[in-house]
Amino acid sequence: MKAVTSHRSLSEVVNDAVKLLLSEDQQDLSAFEQRINEPTMSYEALLDDLKTHGKL
């Protein structure tokens, strides 16, 4: 429907969607690289921290 309403081919719409998703993946990977040296926290510790700070 989007291809029809935007007067574009289905291939163009799909290509744009794939490019967008790949771009988001690249941003995620970049964020992971920037935060690689940060300490990790277990799920249980995260829940405890949220509860301690009144966010849960």
mmCIF entry with sequence, helices, sheets and N, C-alpha, C, O atoms, coordinates in Angstrom:
data_MODEL
# 
_entry.id   MODEL 
# 
_entity.id                         1 
_entity.type                       polymer 
_entity.pdbx_number_of_molecules   1 
# 
_entity_poly.entity_id                      1 
_entity_poly.type                           'polypeptide(L)' 
_entity_poly.nstd_linkage                   no 
_entity_poly.nstd_monomer                   no 
_entity_poly.pdbx_seq_one_letter_code       MKAVTSHRSLSEVVNDAVKLLLSEDQQDLSAFEQRINEPTMSYEALLDDLKTHGKL 
_entity_poly.pdbx_seq_one_letter_code_can   MKAVTSHRSLSEVVNDAVKLLLSEDQQDLSAFEQRINEPTMSYEALLDDLKTHGKL 
_entity_poly.pdbx_strand_id                 A 
# 
loop_
_entity_poly_seq.entity_id 
_entity_poly_seq.num 
_entity_poly_seq.mon_id 
_entity_poly_seq.hetero 
1 1  MET n 
1 2  LYS n 
1 3  ALA n 
1 4  VAL n 
1 5  THR n 
1 6  SER n 
1 7  HIS n 
1 8  ARG n 
1 9  SER n 
1 10 LEU n 
1 11 SER n 
1 12 GLU n 
1 13 VAL n 
1 14 VAL n 
1 15 ASN n 
1 16 ASP n 
1 17 ALA n 
1 18 VAL n 
1 19 LYS n 
1 20 LEU n 
1 21 LEU n 
1 22 LEU n 
1 23 SER n 
1 24 GLU n 
1 25 ASP n 
1 26 GLN n 
1 27 GLN n 
1 28 ASP n 
1 29 LEU n 
1 30 SER n 
1 31 ALA n 
1 32 PHE n 
1 33 GLU n 
1 34 GLN n 
1 35 ARG n 
1 36 ILE n 
1 37 ASN n 
1 38 GLU n 
1 39 PRO n 
1 40 THR n 
1 41 MET n 
1 42 SER n 
1 43 TYR n 
1 44 GLU n 
1 45 ALA n 
1 46 LEU n 
1 47 LEU n 
1 48 ASP n 
1 49 ASP n 
1 50 LEU n 
1 51 LYS n 
1 52 THR n 
1 53 HIS n 
1 54 GLY n 
1 55 LYS n 
1 56 LEU n 
# 
_struct_asym.id          A 
_struct_asym.entity_id   1 
# 
loop_
_struct_conf.conf_type_id 
_struct_conf.id 
_struct_conf.pdbx_PDB_helix_id 
_struct_conf.beg_label_comp_id 
_struct_conf.beg_label_asym_id 
_struct_conf.beg_label_seq_id 
_struct_conf.pdbx_beg_PDB_ins_code 
_struct_conf.end_label_comp_id 
_struct_conf.end_label_asym_id 
_struct_conf.end_label_seq_id 
_struct_conf.pdbx_end_PDB_ins_code 
_struct_conf.beg_auth_comp_id 
_struct_conf.beg_auth_asym_id 
_struct_conf.beg_auth_seq_id 
_struct_conf.end_auth_comp_id 
_struct_conf.end_auth_asym_id 
_struct_conf.end_auth_seq_id 
_struct_conf.pdbx_PDB_helix_class 
_struct_conf.details 
_struct_conf.pdbx_PDB_helix_length 
HELX_P HELX_P1 AA1 LYS A 2  ? THR A 5  ? LYS A 2  THR A 5  1 ? 4  
HELX_P HELX_P2 AA2 LEU A 10 ? GLN A 34 ? LEU A 10 GLN A 34 1 ? 25 
HELX_P HELX_P3 AA3 TYR A 43 ? THR A 52 ? TYR A 43 THR A 52 1 ? 10 
# 
_struct_conf_type.id          HELX_P 
_struct_conf_type.criteria    ? 
_struct_conf_type.reference   ? 
# 
loop_
_atom_site.group_PDB 
_atom_site.id 
_atom_site.type_symbol 
_atom_site.label_atom_id 
_atom_site.label_alt_id 
_atom_site.label_comp_id 
_atom_site.label_asym_id 
_atom_site.label_entity_id 
_atom_site.label_seq_id 
_atom_site.pdbx_PDB_ins_code 
_atom_site.Cartn_x 
_atom_site.Cartn_y 
_atom_site.Cartn_z 
_atom_site.occupancy 
_atom_site.B_iso_or_equiv 
_atom_site.pdbx_formal_charge 
_atom_site.auth_seq_id 
_atom_site.auth_comp_id 
_atom_site.auth_asym_id 
_atom_site.auth_atom_id 
_atom_site.pdbx_PDB_model_num 
ATOM 1   N N  . MET A 1 1  ? 0.822  -1.184 0.000  1.00 0.00 ? 1  MET A N  1 
ATOM 2   C CA . MET A 1 1  ? 0.000  0.000  0.000  1.00 0.00 ? 1  MET A CA 1 
ATOM 3   C C  . MET A 1 1  ? 0.873  1.258  0.000  1.00 0.00 ? 1  MET A C  1 
ATOM 4   O O  . MET A 1 1  ? 0.578  2.233  -0.691 1.00 0.00 ? 1  MET A O  1 
ATOM 5   N N  . LYS A 1 2  ? 1.945  1.218  0.782  1.00 0.00 ? 2  LYS A N  1 
ATOM 6   C CA . LYS A 1 2  ? 2.807  2.391  0.855  1.00 0.00 ? 2  LYS A CA 1 
ATOM 7   C C  . LYS A 1 2  ? 3.411  2.712  -0.506 1.00 0.00 ? 2  LYS A C  1 
ATOM 8   O O  . LYS A 1 2  ? 3.506  3.880  -0.880 1.00 0.00 ? 2  LYS A O  1 
ATOM 9   N N  . ALA A 1 3  ? 3.815  1.702  -1.239 1.00 0.00 ? 3  ALA A N  1 
ATOM 10  C CA . ALA A 1 3  ? 4.394  1.919  -2.565 1.00 0.00 ? 3  ALA A CA 1 
ATOM 11  C C  . ALA A 1 3  ? 3.373  2.581  -3.477 1.00 0.00 ? 3  ALA A C  1 
ATOM 12  O O  . ALA A 1 3  ? 3.705  3.508  -4.217 1.00 0.00 ? 3  ALA A O  1 
ATOM 13  N N  . VAL A 1 4  ? 2.164  2.120  -3.427 1.00 0.00 ? 4  VAL A N  1 
ATOM 14  C CA . VAL A 1 4  ? 1.114  2.669  -4.288 1.00 0.00 ? 4  VAL A CA 1 
ATOM 15  C C  . VAL A 1 4  ? 0.806  4.108  -3.906 1.00 0.00 ? 4  VAL A C  1 
ATOM 16  O O  . VAL A 1 4  ? 0.729  4.979  -4.772 1.00 0.00 ? 4  VAL A O  1 
ATOM 17  N N  . THR A 1 5  ? 0.629  4.363  -2.613 1.00 0.00 ? 5  THR A N  1 
ATOM 18  C CA . THR A 1 5  ? 0.247  5.710  -2.183 1.00 0.00 ? 5  THR A CA 1 
ATOM 19  C C  . THR A 1 5  ? 1.372  6.717  -2.337 1.00 0.00 ? 5  THR A C  1 
ATOM 20  O O  . THR A 1 5  ? 1.116  7.916  -2.442 1.00 0.00 ? 5  THR A O  1 
ATOM 21  N N  . SER A 1 6  ? 2.621  6.247  -2.352 1.00 0.00 ? 6  SER A N  1 
ATOM 22  C CA . SER A 1 6  ? 3.754  7.177  -2.497 1.00 0.00 ? 6  SER A CA 1 
ATOM 23  C C  . SER A 1 6  ? 4.278  7.230  -3.933 1.00 0.00 ? 6  SER A C  1 
ATOM 24  O O  . SER A 1 6  ? 5.265  7.909  -4.216 1.00 0.00 ? 6  SER A O  1 
ATOM 25  N N  . HIS A 1 7  ? 3.610  6.511  -4.835 1.00 0.00 ? 7  HIS A N  1 
ATOM 26  C CA . HIS A 1 7  ? 3.996  6.484  -6.257 1.00 0.00 ? 7  HIS A CA 1 
ATOM 27  C C  . HIS A 1 7  ? 5.445  6.032  -6.444 1.00 0.00 ? 7  HIS A C  1 
ATOM 28  O O  . HIS A 1 7  ? 6.195  6.601  -7.237 1.00 0.00 ? 7  HIS A O  1 
ATOM 29  N N  . ARG A 1 8  ? 5.814  4.996  -5.693 1.00 0.00 ? 8  ARG A N  1 
ATOM 30  C CA . ARG A 1 8  ? 7.153  4.418  -5.785 1.00 0.00 ? 8  ARG A CA 1 
ATOM 31  C C  . ARG A 1 8  ? 7.012  2.924  -5.998 1.00 0.00 ? 8  ARG A C  1 
ATOM 32  O O  . ARG A 1 8  ? 5.954  2.345  -5.752 1.00 0.00 ? 8  ARG A O  1 
ATOM 33  N N  . SER A 1 9  ? 8.081  2.311  -6.455 1.00 0.00 ? 9  SER A N  1 
ATOM 34  C CA . SER A 1 9  ? 8.028  0.865  -6.646 1.00 0.00 ? 9  SER A CA 1 
ATOM 35  C C  . SER A 1 9  ? 8.152  0.165  -5.293 1.00 0.00 ? 9  SER A C  1 
ATOM 36  O O  . SER A 1 9  ? 8.681  0.717  -4.328 1.00 0.00 ? 9  SER A O  1 
ATOM 37  N N  . LEU A 1 10 ? 7.657  -1.047 -5.258 1.00 0.00 ? 10 LEU A N  1 
ATOM 38  C CA . LEU A 1 10 ? 7.772  -1.847 -4.042 1.00 0.00 ? 10 LEU A CA 1 
ATOM 39  C C  . LEU A 1 10 ? 9.237  -2.050 -3.682 1.00 0.00 ? 10 LEU A C  1 
ATOM 40  O O  . LEU A 1 10 ? 9.602  -2.033 -2.507 1.00 0.00 ? 10 LEU A O  1 
ATOM 41  N N  . SER A 1 11 ? 10.067 -2.240 -4.688 1.00 0.00 ? 11 SER A N  1 
ATOM 42  C CA . SER A 1 11 ? 11.497 -2.421 -4.472 1.00 0.00 ? 11 SER A CA 1 
ATOM 43  C C  . SER A 1 11 ? 12.116 -1.203 -3.779 1.00 0.00 ? 11 SER A C  1 
ATOM 44  O O  . SER A 1 11 ? 12.947 -1.355 -2.884 1.00 0.00 ? 11 SER A O  1 
ATOM 45  N N  . GLU A 1 12 ? 11.719 -0.012 -4.183 1.00 0.00 ? 12 GLU A N  1 
ATOM 46  C CA . GLU A 1 12 ? 12.249 1.205  -3.555 1.00 0.00 ? 12 GLU A CA 1 
ATOM 47  C C  . GLU A 1 12 ? 11.836 1.298  -2.089 1.00 0.00 ? 12 GLU A C  1 
ATOM 48  O O  . GLU A 1 12 ? 12.643 1.655  -1.230 1.00 0.00 ? 12 GLU A O  1 
ATOM 49  N N  . VAL A 1 13 ? 10.598 0.980  -1.816 1.00 0.00 ? 13 VAL A N  1 
ATOM 50  C CA . VAL A 1 13 ? 10.098 1.030  -0.441 1.00 0.00 ? 13 VAL A CA 1 
ATOM 51  C C  . VAL A 1 13 ? 10.837 0.012  0.427  1.00 0.00 ? 13 VAL A C  1 
ATOM 52  O O  . VAL A 1 13 ? 11.241 0.328  1.546  1.00 0.00 ? 13 VAL A O  1 
ATOM 53  N N  . VAL A 1 14 ? 11.015 -1.197 -0.082 1.00 0.00 ? 14 VAL A N  1 
ATOM 54  C CA . VAL A 1 14 ? 11.724 -2.239 0.663  1.00 0.00 ? 14 VAL A CA 1 
ATOM 55  C C  . VAL A 1 14 ? 13.186 -1.846 0.860  1.00 0.00 ? 14 VAL A C  1 
ATOM 56  O O  . VAL A 1 14 ? 13.724 -2.007 1.956  1.00 0.00 ? 14 VAL A O  1 
ATOM 57  N N  . ASN A 1 15 ? 13.833 -1.335 -0.182 1.00 0.00 ? 15 ASN A N  1 
ATOM 58  C CA . ASN A 1 15 ? 15.234 -0.917 -0.062 1.00 0.00 ? 15 ASN A CA 1 
ATOM 59  C C  . ASN A 1 15 ? 15.394 0.169  0.993  1.00 0.00 ? 15 ASN A C  1 
ATOM 60  O O  . ASN A 1 15 ? 16.337 0.126  1.784  1.00 0.00 ? 15 ASN A O  1 
ATOM 61  N N  . ASP A 1 16 ? 14.491 1.138  1.017  1.00 0.00 ? 16 ASP A N  1 
ATOM 62  C CA . ASP A 1 16 ? 14.564 2.192  2.034  1.00 0.00 ? 16 ASP A CA 1 
ATOM 63  C C  . ASP A 1 16 ? 14.390 1.625  3.438  1.00 0.00 ? 16 ASP A C  1 
ATOM 64  O O  . ASP A 1 16 ? 15.073 2.048  4.371  1.00 0.00 ? 16 ASP A O  1 
ATOM 65  N N  . ALA A 1 17 ? 13.481 0.674  3.587  1.00 0.00 ? 17 ALA A N  1 
ATOM 66  C CA . ALA A 1 17 ? 13.254 0.057  4.893  1.00 0.00 ? 17 ALA A CA 1 
ATOM 67  C C  . ALA A 1 17 ? 14.491 -0.719 5.352  1.00 0.00 ? 17 ALA A C  1 
ATOM 68  O O  . ALA A 1 17 ? 14.874 -0.640 6.520  1.00 0.00 ? 17 ALA A O  1 
ATOM 69  N N  . VAL A 1 18 ? 15.103 -1.454 4.454  1.00 0.00 ? 18 VAL A N  1 
ATOM 70  C CA . VAL A 1 18 ? 16.308 -2.219 4.795  1.00 0.00 ? 18 VAL A CA 1 
ATOM 71  C C  . VAL A 1 18 ? 17.450 -1.274 5.154  1.00 0.00 ? 18 VAL A C  1 
ATOM 72  O O  . VAL A 1 18 ? 18.174 -1.516 6.120  1.00 0.00 ? 18 VAL A O  1 
ATOM 73  N N  . LYS A 1 19 ? 17.616 -0.202 4.384  1.00 0.00 ? 19 LYS A N  1 
ATOM 74  C CA . LYS A 1 19 ? 18.668 0.781  4.685  1.00 0.00 ? 19 LYS A CA 1 
ATOM 75  C C  . LYS A 1 19 ? 18.467 1.386  6.071  1.00 0.00 ? 19 LYS A C  1 
ATOM 76  O O  . LYS A 1 19 ? 19.426 1.568  6.821  1.00 0.00 ? 19 LYS A O  1 
ATOM 77  N N  . LEU A 1 20 ? 17.227 1.692  6.403  1.00 0.00 ? 20 LEU A N  1 
ATOM 78  C CA . LEU A 1 20 ? 16.927 2.258  7.717  1.00 0.00 ? 20 LEU A CA 1 
ATOM 79  C C  . LEU A 1 20 ? 17.281 1.275  8.830  1.00 0.00 ? 20 LEU A C  1 
ATOM 80  O O  . LEU A 1 20 ? 17.899 1.655  9.825  1.00 0.00 ? 20 LEU A O  1 
ATOM 81  N N  . LEU A 1 21 ? 16.896 0.028  8.663  1.00 0.00 ? 21 LEU A N  1 
ATOM 82  C CA . LEU A 1 21 ? 17.196 -0.983 9.683  1.00 0.00 ? 21 LEU A CA 1 
ATOM 83  C C  . LEU A 1 21 ? 18.699 -1.211 9.828  1.00 0.00 ? 21 LEU A C  1 
ATOM 84  O O  . LEU A 1 21 ? 19.202 -1.350 10.943 1.00 0.00 ? 21 LEU A O  1 
ATOM 85  N N  . LEU A 1 22 ? 19.409 -1.248 8.716  1.00 0.00 ? 22 LEU A N  1 
ATOM 86  C CA . LEU A 1 22 ? 20.865 -1.429 8.775  1.00 0.00 ? 22 LEU A CA 1 
ATOM 87  C C  . LEU A 1 22 ? 21.533 -0.231 9.439  1.00 0.00 ? 22 LEU A C  1 
ATOM 88  O O  . LEU A 1 22 ? 22.501 -0.392 10.182 1.00 0.00 ? 22 LEU A O  1 
ATOM 89  N N  . SER A 1 23 ? 21.030 0.949  9.178  1.00 0.00 ? 23 SER A N  1 
ATOM 90  C CA . SER A 1 23 ? 21.561 2.154  9.809  1.00 0.00 ? 23 SER A CA 1 
ATOM 91  C C  . SER A 1 23 ? 21.355 2.103  11.326 1.00 0.00 ? 23 SER A C  1 
ATOM 92  O O  . SER A 1 23 ? 22.248 2.466  12.091 1.00 0.00 ? 23 SER A O  1 
ATOM 93  N N  . GLU A 1 24 ? 20.183 1.654  11.752 1.00 0.00 ? 24 GLU A N  1 
ATOM 94  C CA . GLU A 1 24 ? 19.906 1.511  13.183 1.00 0.00 ? 24 GLU A CA 1 
ATOM 95  C C  . GLU A 1 24 ? 20.838 0.478  13.807 1.00 0.00 ? 24 GLU A C  1 
ATOM 96  O O  . GLU A 1 24 ? 21.332 0.681  14.916 1.00 0.00 ? 24 GLU A O  1 
ATOM 97  N N  . ASP A 1 25 ? 21.081 -0.628 13.106 1.00 0.00 ? 25 ASP A N  1 
ATOM 98  C CA . ASP A 1 25 ? 22.006 -1.644 13.605 1.00 0.00 ? 25 ASP A CA 1 
ATOM 99  C C  . ASP A 1 25 ? 23.404 -1.072 13.755 1.00 0.00 ? 25 ASP A C  1 
ATOM 100 O O  . ASP A 1 25 ? 24.093 -1.353 14.735 1.00 0.00 ? 25 ASP A O  1 
ATOM 101 N N  . GLN A 1 26 ? 23.825 -0.269 12.783 1.00 0.00 ? 26 GLN A N  1 
ATOM 102 C CA . GLN A 1 26 ? 25.157 0.337  12.838 1.00 0.00 ? 26 GLN A CA 1 
ATOM 103 C C  . GLN A 1 26 ? 25.255 1.287  14.036 1.00 0.00 ? 26 GLN A C  1 
ATOM 104 O O  . GLN A 1 26 ? 26.289 1.331  14.703 1.00 0.00 ? 26 GLN A O  1 
ATOM 105 N N  . GLN A 1 27 ? 24.208 2.035  14.309 1.00 0.00 ? 27 GLN A N  1 
ATOM 106 C CA . GLN A 1 27 ? 24.203 2.927  15.467 1.00 0.00 ? 27 GLN A CA 1 
ATOM 107 C C  . GLN A 1 27 ? 24.291 2.125  16.768 1.00 0.00 ? 27 GLN A C  1 
ATOM 108 O O  . GLN A 1 27 ? 25.009 2.510  17.691 1.00 0.00 ? 27 GLN A O  1 
ATOM 109 N N  . ASP A 1 28 ? 23.561 1.015  16.837 1.00 0.00 ? 28 ASP A N  1 
ATOM 110 C CA . ASP A 1 28 ? 23.607 0.157  18.022 1.00 0.00 ? 28 ASP A CA 1 
ATOM 111 C C  . ASP A 1 28 ? 25.012 -0.396 18.242 1.00 0.00 ? 28 ASP A C  1 
ATOM 112 O O  . ASP A 1 28 ? 25.515 -0.393 19.365 1.00 0.00 ? 28 ASP A O  1 
ATOM 113 N N  . LEU A 1 29 ? 25.643 -0.871 17.173 1.00 0.00 ? 29 LEU A N  1 
ATOM 114 C CA . LEU A 1 29 ? 26.989 -1.417 17.293 1.00 0.00 ? 29 LEU A CA 1 
ATOM 115 C C  . LEU A 1 29 ? 27.978 -0.348 17.742 1.00 0.00 ? 29 LEU A C  1 
ATOM 116 O O  . LEU A 1 29 ? 28.878 -0.623 18.536 1.00 0.00 ? 29 LEU A O  1 
ATOM 117 N N  . SER A 1 30 ? 27.811 0.854  17.241 1.00 0.00 ? 30 SER A N  1 
ATOM 118 C CA . SER A 1 30 ? 28.671 1.957  17.653 1.00 0.00 ? 30 SER A CA 1 
ATOM 119 C C  . SER A 1 30 ? 28.497 2.254  19.139 1.00 0.00 ? 30 SER A C  1 
ATOM 120 O O  . SER A 1 30 ? 29.475 2.487  19.849 1.00 0.00 ? 30 SER A O  1 
ATOM 121 N N  . ALA A 1 31 ? 27.263 2.246  19.601 1.00 0.00 ? 31 ALA A N  1 
ATOM 122 C CA . ALA A 1 31 ? 26.994 2.483  21.019 1.00 0.00 ? 31 ALA A CA 1 
ATOM 123 C C  . ALA A 1 31 ? 27.614 1.390  21.877 1.00 0.00 ? 31 ALA A C  1 
ATOM 124 O O  . ALA A 1 31 ? 28.161 1.678  22.941 1.00 0.00 ? 31 ALA A O  1 
ATOM 125 N N  . PHE A 1 32 ? 27.538 0.142  21.430 1.00 0.00 ? 32 PHE A N  1 
ATOM 126 C CA . PHE A 1 32 ? 28.153 -0.961 22.176 1.00 0.00 ? 32 PHE A CA 1 
ATOM 127 C C  . PHE A 1 32 ? 29.659 -0.761 22.278 1.00 0.00 ? 32 PHE A C  1 
ATOM 128 O O  . PHE A 1 32 ? 30.241 -0.971 23.343 1.00 0.00 ? 32 PHE A O  1 
ATOM 129 N N  . GLU A 1 33 ? 30.293 -0.358 21.187 1.00 0.00 ? 33 GLU A N  1 
ATOM 130 C CA . GLU A 1 33 ? 31.733 -0.141 21.188 1.00 0.00 ? 33 GLU A CA 1 
ATOM 131 C C  . GLU A 1 33 ? 32.118 0.979  22.146 1.00 0.00 ? 33 GLU A C  1 
ATOM 132 O O  . GLU A 1 33 ? 33.128 0.877  22.841 1.00 0.00 ? 33 GLU A O  1 
ATOM 133 N N  . GLN A 1 34 ? 31.329 2.037  22.189 1.00 0.00 ? 34 GLN A N  1 
ATOM 134 C CA . GLN A 1 34 ? 31.628 3.166  23.066 1.00 0.00 ? 34 GLN A CA 1 
ATOM 135 C C  . GLN A 1 34 ? 31.484 2.791  24.541 1.00 0.00 ? 34 GLN A C  1 
ATOM 136 O O  . GLN A 1 34 ? 32.131 3.390  25.400 1.00 0.00 ? 34 GLN A O  1 
ATOM 137 N N  . ARG A 1 35 ? 30.651 1.819  24.831 1.00 0.00 ? 35 ARG A N  1 
ATOM 138 C CA . ARG A 1 35 ? 30.373 1.468  26.223 1.00 0.00 ? 35 ARG A CA 1 
ATOM 139 C C  . ARG A 1 35 ? 31.047 0.176  26.659 1.00 0.00 ? 35 ARG A C  1 
ATOM 140 O O  . ARG A 1 35 ? 30.728 -0.366 27.717 1.00 0.00 ? 35 ARG A O  1 
ATOM 141 N N  . ILE A 1 36 ? 31.989 -0.326 25.841 1.00 0.00 ? 36 ILE A N  1 
ATOM 142 C CA . ILE A 1 36 ? 32.575 -1.644 26.100 1.00 0.00 ? 36 ILE A CA 1 
ATOM 143 C C  . ILE A 1 36 ? 33.308 -1.730 27.443 1.00 0.00 ? 36 ILE A C  1 
ATOM 144 O O  . ILE A 1 36 ? 33.373 -2.805 28.039 1.00 0.00 ? 36 ILE A O  1 
ATOM 145 N N  . ASN A 1 37 ? 33.847 -0.636 27.913 1.00 0.00 ? 37 ASN A N  1 
ATOM 146 C CA . ASN A 1 37 ? 34.615 -0.656 29.158 1.00 0.00 ? 37 ASN A CA 1 
ATOM 147 C C  . ASN A 1 37 ? 33.783 -0.346 30.394 1.00 0.00 ? 37 ASN A C  1 
ATOM 148 O O  . ASN A 1 37 ? 34.313 -0.318 31.505 1.00 0.00 ? 37 ASN A O  1 
ATOM 149 N N  . GLU A 1 38 ? 32.501 -0.116 30.218 1.00 0.00 ? 38 GLU A N  1 
ATOM 150 C CA . GLU A 1 38 ? 31.641 0.138  31.362 1.00 0.00 ? 38 GLU A CA 1 
ATOM 151 C C  . GLU A 1 38 ? 31.417 -1.162 32.141 1.00 0.00 ? 38 GLU A C  1 
ATOM 152 O O  . GLU A 1 38 ? 31.377 -2.244 31.554 1.00 0.00 ? 38 GLU A O  1 
ATOM 153 N N  . PRO A 1 39 ? 31.274 -1.049 33.450 1.00 0.00 ? 39 PRO A N  1 
ATOM 154 C CA . PRO A 1 39 ? 31.021 -2.265 34.236 1.00 0.00 ? 39 PRO A CA 1 
ATOM 155 C C  . PRO A 1 39 ? 29.648 -2.849 33.895 1.00 0.00 ? 39 PRO A C  1 
ATOM 156 O O  . PRO A 1 39 ? 28.726 -2.128 33.513 1.00 0.00 ? 39 PRO A O  1 
ATOM 157 N N  . THR A 1 40 ? 29.538 -4.152 34.040 1.00 0.00 ? 40 THR A N  1 
ATOM 158 C CA . THR A 1 40 ? 28.261 -4.808 33.782 1.00 0.00 ? 40 THR A CA 1 
ATOM 159 C C  . THR A 1 40 ? 27.462 -4.907 35.071 1.00 0.00 ? 40 THR A C  1 
ATOM 160 O O  . THR A 1 40 ? 28.014 -4.801 36.166 1.00 0.00 ? 40 THR A O  1 
ATOM 161 N N  . MET A 1 41 ? 26.172 -5.109 34.933 1.00 0.00 ? 41 MET A N  1 
ATOM 162 C CA . MET A 1 41 ? 25.291 -5.225 36.091 1.00 0.00 ? 41 MET A CA 1 
ATOM 163 C C  . MET A 1 41 ? 24.317 -6.363 35.810 1.00 0.00 ? 41 MET A C  1 
ATOM 164 O O  . MET A 1 41 ? 23.754 -6.455 34.719 1.00 0.00 ? 41 MET A O  1 
ATOM 165 N N  . SER A 1 42 ? 24.128 -7.216 36.788 1.00 0.00 ? 42 SER A N  1 
ATOM 166 C CA . SER A 1 42 ? 23.168 -8.307 36.606 1.00 0.00 ? 42 SER A CA 1 
ATOM 167 C C  . SER A 1 42 ? 21.750 -7.746 36.613 1.00 0.00 ? 42 SER A C  1 
ATOM 168 O O  . SER A 1 42 ? 21.507 -6.637 37.087 1.00 0.00 ? 42 SER A O  1 
ATOM 169 N N  . TYR A 1 43 ? 20.837 -8.517 36.088 1.00 0.00 ? 43 TYR A N  1 
ATOM 170 C CA . TYR A 1 43 ? 19.440 -8.103 36.062 1.00 0.00 ? 43 TYR A CA 1 
ATOM 171 C C  . TYR A 1 43 ? 18.920 -7.886 37.484 1.00 0.00 ? 43 TYR A C  1 
ATOM 172 O O  . TYR A 1 43 ? 18.184 -6.934 37.743 1.00 0.00 ? 43 TYR A O  1 
ATOM 173 N N  . GLU A 1 44 ? 19.302 -8.763 38.389 1.00 0.00 ? 44 GLU A N  1 
ATOM 174 C CA . GLU A 1 44 ? 18.858 -8.647 39.781 1.00 0.00 ? 44 GLU A CA 1 
ATOM 175 C C  . GLU A 1 44 ? 19.396 -7.366 40.409 1.00 0.00 ? 44 GLU A C  1 
ATOM 176 O O  . GLU A 1 44 ? 18.678 -6.684 41.142 1.00 0.00 ? 44 GLU A O  1 
ATOM 177 N N  . ALA A 1 45 ? 20.664 -7.032 40.125 1.00 0.00 ? 45 ALA A N  1 
ATOM 178 C CA . ALA A 1 45 ? 21.254 -5.805 40.659 1.00 0.00 ? 45 ALA A CA 1 
ATOM 179 C C  . ALA A 1 45 ? 20.554 -4.575 40.077 1.00 0.00 ? 45 ALA A C  1 
ATOM 180 O O  . ALA A 1 45 ? 20.343 -3.588 40.782 1.00 0.00 ? 45 ALA A O  1 
ATOM 181 N N  . LEU A 1 46 ? 20.199 -4.632 38.811 1.00 0.00 ? 46 LEU A N  1 
ATOM 182 C CA . LEU A 1 46 ? 19.474 -3.529 38.187 1.00 0.00 ? 46 LEU A CA 1 
ATOM 183 C C  . LEU A 1 46 ? 18.129 -3.321 38.869 1.00 0.00 ? 46 LEU A C  1 
ATOM 184 O O  . LEU A 1 46 ? 17.758 -2.187 39.173 1.00 0.00 ? 46 LEU A O  1 
ATOM 185 N N  . LEU A 1 47 ? 17.400 -4.397 39.111 1.00 0.00 ? 47 LEU A N  1 
ATOM 186 C CA . LEU A 1 47 ? 16.110 -4.291 39.780 1.00 0.00 ? 47 LEU A CA 1 
ATOM 187 C C  . LEU A 1 47 ? 16.270 -3.721 41.184 1.00 0.00 ? 47 LEU A C  1 
ATOM 188 O O  . LEU A 1 47 ? 15.485 -2.870 41.602 1.00 0.00 ? 47 LEU A O  1 
ATOM 189 N N  . ASP A 1 48 ? 17.286 -4.188 41.917 1.00 0.00 ? 48 ASP A N  1 
ATOM 190 C CA . ASP A 1 48 ? 17.550 -3.662 43.262 1.00 0.00 ? 48 ASP A CA 1 
ATOM 191 C C  . ASP A 1 48 ? 17.857 -2.171 43.215 1.00 0.00 ? 48 ASP A C  1 
ATOM 192 O O  . ASP A 1 48 ? 17.371 -1.410 44.052 1.00 0.00 ? 48 ASP A O  1 
ATOM 193 N N  . ASP A 1 49 ? 18.660 -1.748 42.240 1.00 0.00 ? 49 ASP A N  1 
ATOM 194 C CA . ASP A 1 49 ? 19.026 -0.339 42.101 1.00 0.00 ? 49 ASP A CA 1 
ATOM 195 C C  . ASP A 1 49 ? 17.791 0.511  41.786 1.00 0.00 ? 49 ASP A C  1 
ATOM 196 O O  . ASP A 1 49 ? 17.605 1.582  42.364 1.00 0.00 ? 49 ASP A O  1 
ATOM 197 N N  . LEU A 1 50 ? 16.962 0.032  40.879 1.00 0.00 ? 50 LEU A N  1 
ATOM 198 C CA . LEU A 1 50 ? 15.746 0.763  40.539 1.00 0.00 ? 50 LEU A CA 1 
ATOM 199 C C  . LEU A 1 50 ? 14.821 0.881  41.747 1.00 0.00 ? 50 LEU A C  1 
ATOM 200 O O  . LEU A 1 50 ? 14.224 1.932  41.979 1.00 0.00 ? 50 LEU A O  1 
ATOM 201 N N  . LYS A 1 51 ? 14.707 -0.195 42.510 1.00 0.00 ? 51 LYS A N  1 
ATOM 202 C CA . LYS A 1 51 ? 13.861 -0.178 43.705 1.00 0.00 ? 51 LYS A CA 1 
ATOM 203 C C  . LYS A 1 51 ? 14.417 0.770  44.750 1.00 0.00 ? 51 LYS A C  1 
ATOM 204 O O  . LYS A 1 51 ? 13.658 1.509  45.376 1.00 0.00 ? 51 LYS A O  1 
ATOM 205 N N  . THR A 1 52 ? 15.732 0.765  44.951 1.00 0.00 ? 52 THR A N  1 
ATOM 206 C CA . THR A 1 52 ? 16.390 1.637  45.910 1.00 0.00 ? 52 THR A CA 1 
ATOM 207 C C  . THR A 1 52 ? 16.133 3.105  45.590 1.00 0.00 ? 52 THR A C  1 
ATOM 208 O O  . THR A 1 52 ? 15.943 3.920  46.493 1.00 0.00 ? 52 THR A O  1 
ATOM 209 N N  . HIS A 1 53 ? 16.127 3.435  44.305 1.00 0.00 ? 53 HIS A N  1 
ATOM 210 C CA . HIS A 1 53 ? 15.953 4.831  43.876 1.00 0.00 ? 53 HIS A CA 1 
ATOM 211 C C  . HIS A 1 53 ? 14.484 5.179  43.580 1.00 0.00 ? 53 HIS A C  1 
ATOM 212 O O  . HIS A 1 53 ? 14.198 6.222  42.992 1.00 0.00 ? 53 HIS A O  1 
ATOM 213 N N  . GLY A 1 54 ? 13.564 4.307  43.987 1.00 0.00 ? 54 GLY A N  1 
ATOM 214 C CA . GLY A 1 54 ? 12.135 4.595  43.865 1.00 0.00 ? 54 GLY A CA 1 
ATOM 215 C C  . GLY A 1 54 ? 11.625 4.606  42.441 1.00 0.00 ? 54 GLY A C  1 
ATOM 216 O O  . GLY A 1 54 ? 10.604 5.232  42.153 1.00 0.00 ? 54 GLY A O  1 
ATOM 217 N N  . LYS A 1 55 ? 12.305 3.935  41.562 1.00 0.00 ? 55 LYS A N  1 
ATOM 218 C CA . LYS A 1 55 ? 11.875 3.909  40.164 1.00 0.00 ? 55 LYS A CA 1 
ATOM 219 C C  . LYS A 1 55 ? 11.166 2.620  39.802 1.00 0.00 ? 55 LYS A C  1 
ATOM 220 O O  . LYS A 1 55 ? 10.815 2.395  38.644 1.00 0.00 ? 55 LYS A O  1 
ATOM 221 N N  . LEU A 1 56 ? 10.963 1.793  40.782 1.00 0.00 ? 56 LEU A N  1 
ATOM 222 C CA . LEU A 1 56 ? 10.273 0.517  40.541 1.00 0.00 ? 56 LEU A CA 1 
ATOM 223 C C  . LEU A 1 56 ? 9.270  0.272  41.627 1.00 0.00 ? 56 LEU A C  1 
ATOM 224 O O  . LEU A 1 56 ? 8.582  -0.748 41.613 1.00 0.00 ? 56 LEU A O  1 
# 
